[in-house]
Amino acid sequence: MKAKKPSQSLTILTDLVLPGETNPLDSLFGGELLARMDRACSIAAQRHSQSIVVTASVNHVAFNKAVPVGSVVTIQAKVSRAFRTSMEVYIDVWTECLKTGDKEKVNEGIYTFVAVDEHGTPKLVPPIQPETPLEKERFEAALRRKQLSLVLSGRMNPKEATELKKLFD
């Protein structure tokens, strides 16, 4: 299977935060943002795998700043690493104030998707060939995150987590 570049999976969703999507503090509901992030990640994973994908896990989400009503929200997602049948997708969330034009990164997340066939059976995905320094950094870190997840779930012996062990050697 031929490797793909992370840029080939890049998905950008831009939308406006409306009053009906906010909490009593006039900020976007966290669950609403999670749903938008999941959709962007799903599209990125489908672009990479050219397959149906299912969300396997939400590995990390950081709600660093509130997203106020009236803001323009842009979600950028792309595959950071592909494993056998799964893909890690990294998401950056930006806001834009239409009055000033100021843009600010407010949130980020990491999701894992599995490619499946029409029967729901996992299928192989192409590897990733990172190009930029940030893509390479996220690619390398993805293996450590996967090993940590496997160790914590009891599916990997900590002694076999070679990439994690390197952090402490």
N, C-alpha and C positions, 0 to 999 in steps of 0.2 A: 504494500500500500504506500503510495507516494505521500510524503510529508507536506503539510500545509503551513502557511504563515499565519500567525495570530491575526494579522490585519484582514485576512480573508473571512474571518468570522465576526469582525467588528459590527456591532449593532448599536445604533444611537436612537434613543427614544426621547422626544422632547414634548412636554405637555405643560399646561397651566394648572396651578393649584387653585381649585375652586372652593367656595365656602362650604359646600356640602361634603367635602373631603377632609374637613379639618376638625380639630378638637376644640374645647372651650377656650383654649389659648390662641386660637386662630392659626394653628400650625398643622401641617399635614399629618394625618393619622399614620403611626408607624406601620400598621398593617397594610394601609394603602400603598405606602412606599415599598414594602416588601413584595406586594403583588406586582407592582410595576417592575421592580428589579427582577423578579422571577420570570416575567414575560420577556424582558430584554435578554436575560441569560439563556432562556429556552431558544430564542431565535438564533443567538450566537452558536449554541451547541448544535442546533439543527443545520446551520450553515456549514459548520465544520464537518459534521458526520454525514450530512445529506441523508438524514434518517429521522424517524420519530425519536424523541427523547423524553425521559421522565426525570423529574427532580429527585435525586437520591438524598441530598442533604443540603442544609444551609450551614456551612462551616463557620462562617463569621459574618457578622453585620455590626458595623459601628455607626451609631446615631450620634455623630459628633456635634451637629448643630440642627436646630429646628428649621423647618422649611415653612416660611410664612405664607398665608393666603395671598394670592396674587403673584407669587413667584413663578418664574419659568423654571421647570426642573428638567435637566438633561441627564439621562442615564446612559453611560457608555459601558458596554460589556464586550468582552472577547475572551476566547479560550486561552488560558494561560499554560495549560499542559493537558496532554491526552495520554491516557494510560491504555489498558487493553480495550475495555468497553466503556470506560468512564472518561469524563472530561471535567477539569476544573475550569470554572469561568470566573473571572475577576471583574468586579463592577466598581465604577467610580460614579458618584452622584454629584452633580453641580447645580447650583442655583444661579439665576440671573435676575437682577432687578431691572425691570423694563424702564423705570424712571431714570436710573443712573447708568445702566449698561454694565454695572459691576457684576463679575462672575466669581463664584467661590465654591471650592470643593467642600461639601458638607457631610457626605457619608461615603462609605465603601462597603463592599461585601464580597464574599467568596461562596459560590454555590458549586455543587457537584451534580452532574447529569450523567445518565447512562443512556446509550443509544440502544434502541430495541427494534425488532422487526414487527411486522403486523400482528404477531401472536404474543408480543410482550417479551420475547426471548432476547437477552442481551446480544449485541453484535459488535464486531471489531470496528474501531475507529482509526482514522489516519493519525500518525504521529504529528507533533508540532515542531516547527523549526523557527525558534524565536530569532528576531533580528535586532531589535533595539536594546539598549542597556536595560531599560525597565522590563521589557518582555523577557530578557534573559534572567533577570533577578527574580521575577515572578515564577518563571519556569523552574528554576533551581529550588526555590522555597516550596513549590507545590509538592515535591516529593517528600520533604520533611513534614509538611502538613498531613499528607496521606499516611505516612508512617506513624505519626502521632495519633491520628484518628484510629488506625488499626490497633495500635498498642492499647489505647484507652478502651476500645471495644472488646479487647481480649482476643482479637483475630490475628495478632502478631506478637511473637515473643519479643520483649524489649531488647534482648541480646541480638536480634536479627535486624533491628532498626538502625542500619549502618549510617544513614544520613543524619539521624538524630544524634547518634553517638559522636559524630565528628564535631558537633557543637561543643562537646564537653571534653574533647581530647586536647 
